[in-house]
């Protein structure tokens, strides 16, 4: 893997490390983690103790692709949040710990989190 030299990415990784010191997902309260790239957004509900992904959704998911195309990236993030919450609720998960993965809680990250809350996840 190449060494990251972009100062913004290094700052995000530093924030991520600082956040992950204090957050751990358990079976009772798994970790909802997100990743945001320039084009796509991804969300996972993870049990860190077993190292298992319990539910996942992204703008590349087949379920998402079946939906009507969104008008903006924020709209896409909202849909991913709803889809992820629906998948988690189907597996009996209602409480999670939110891990913004070093990304600033603004824009697409906030839209995904708010949509997941409205769809029934508690965090």
Residue pairs with C-beta under 8 A, 6 or more apart in sequence:
4 10
4 13
12 102
12 103
13 102
14 102
15 102
16 101
16 102
17 102
19 99
19 100
19 101
19 102
20 99
23 31
23 97
23 99
24 31
24 48
24 49
24 97
25 31
25 45
25 46
25 47
25 48
25 49
25 96
25 97
25 99
26 47
26 48
26 49
27 47
27 49
27 50
28 95
29 95
29 96
29 97
30 45
30 46
30 47
30 48
30 54
30 93
30 96
30 97
31 45
31 46
31 47
31 48
31 96
31 97
31 98
31 99
32 43
32 44
32 45
32 46
32 84
32 88
32 96
32 97
32 98
32 99
32 116
32 121
32 123
33 43
33 44
33 46
33 99
33 101
34 41
34 42
34 43
34 44
34 99
34 100
34 101
34 103
34 109
34 112
34 113
35 41
35 42
35 43
35 101
36 42
36 77
36 101
36 103
36 108
36 109
39 59
40 58
40 59
40 60
41 58
41 59
41 73
41 76
41 77
41 80
41 108
41 112
42 56
42 57
42 58
42 59
42 60
42 80
43 56
43 57
43 58
43 80
43 81
43 84
43 112
43 116
44 53
44 55
44 56
44 84
45 53
45 54
45 55
45 56
45 84
45 87
45 88
45 93
45 96
46 52
46 53
46 54
47 54
54 88
54 91
54 93
55 84
55 87
55 88
55 90
55 91
55 93
56 84
56 87
57 63
57 64
57 80
57 83
57 84
57 87
58 64
58 80
59 76
59 80
61 80
61 83
63 83
64 79
64 80
64 83
67 79
70 76
70 79
73 108
74 107
74 108
74 111
75 111
76 108
77 107
77 108
77 109
77 111
77 112
77 115
78 111
78 112
78 114
78 115
79 115
80 112
80 115
81 111
81 112
81 113
81 114
81 115
81 116
81 119
82 115
82 116
82 118
82 119
84 112
84 116
85 115
85 116
85 117
85 118
85 119
85 120
85 121
86 119
86 120
88 94
88 96
88 121
89 119
89 120
89 121
93 121
94 120
94 121
94 122
95 121
95 122
95 123
96 121
96 122
96 123
97 123
98 113
98 123
100 109
100 113
103 109
105 113
113 123
116 123
117 123
